Amino acid sequence: MKGSLDAHFKTALKRLIIEACDLADRIDAHEIDDDAPLFGRSSKLGLDSIDALQISIAVQQEYGIAITDSKEMRRIMTSINSFADFIRPE
């Protein structure tokens, strides 16, 4: 099943992001909108490039998927839905 269509998978991905970026005291997984930006001024999470690196390491450890190109990383990590579809395309 495509990642963006699997609510349980997206919740697990949100929890991975929260844990990787040490955000548990600031936000809960259900507060993250699936289409909201993960980075930038309009992001509820307020993530930066260091967070992106921590998330990519966590994804590699959890799912065995490496994201090595920074431009590709920005495209992939646009939102939970885009990130979920990258990790689980079908």
C-alpha positions in Angstrom: 0.0 0.0 0.0 1.2 3.5 -0.9 2.6 5.2 2.2 0.3 8.3 2.0 -2.7 6.0 2.1 -1.7 4.1 5.2 -2.6 6.0 8.4 -0.7 3.7 10.7 2.4 4.0 8.6 2.2 7.8 8.6 1.7 7.8 12.4 4.8 5.7 12.8 6.7 8.1 10.5 5.6 11.1 12.6 6.7 9.4 15.8 10.1 8.6 14.2 10.5 12.3 13.3 9.5 13.4 16.8 11.9 11.0 18.4 14.8 11.7 16.0 14.4 15.5 16.6 13.7 15.2 20.3 10.3 17.0 20.0 8.3 14.8 22.3 7.9 17.7 24.8 6.6 20.1 22.1 4.3 18.1 19.8 2.4 14.8 19.5 2.0 12.8 16.3 -1.7 13.5 15.9 -0.9 17.3 15.9 1.1 17.0 12.6 -1.0 17.5 9.5 -0.2 15.0 6.7 0.1 17.8 4.1 1.6 20.5 6.2 5.3 21.5 5.5 7.8 19.8 7.7 10.4 22.6 7.3 10.3 26.4 7.0 8.6 29.3 8.7 5.1 27.9 8.1 6.0 24.5 9.7 4.5 23.6 13.0 7.6 21.6 13.8 10.2 24.3 13.1 12.7 21.8 11.7 16.1 22.8 10.2 18.9 21.2 8.3 20.3 19.4 11.3 16.9 17.9 12.0 16.8 16.7 8.3 20.1 14.9 8.8 18.8 13.3 12.1 15.6 12.2 10.3 17.5 10.8 7.3 19.7 8.7 9.7 16.6 7.5 11.6 14.9 6.5 8.3 18.0 4.7 7.2 18.2 2.7 10.5 14.5 2.0 10.6 13.7 1.3 6.9 17.1 0.8 5.3 16.6 3.7 2.9 19.4 6.2 2.4 18.7 9.8 1.3 22.1 11.2 0.2 21.3 14.1 -2.0 20.3 17.3 -0.2 18.0 18.6 -3.0 16.3 15.2 -3.1 15.9 15.3 0.7 14.1 18.6 0.5 11.7 17.3 -2.1 11.1 14.1 -0.2 10.6 15.7 3.2 8.1 18.3 2.0 5.3 16.8 4.0 4.4 13.6 5.8 2.5 12.4 2.7 5.4 13.0 0.3 7.8 11.4 2.8 5.6 8.4 3.3 5.2 7.9 -0.5 9.0 8.0 -0.9 9.6 5.3 1.8 6.7 3.2 0.6 5.9 4.0 -3.0 3.4 1.2 -3.5 
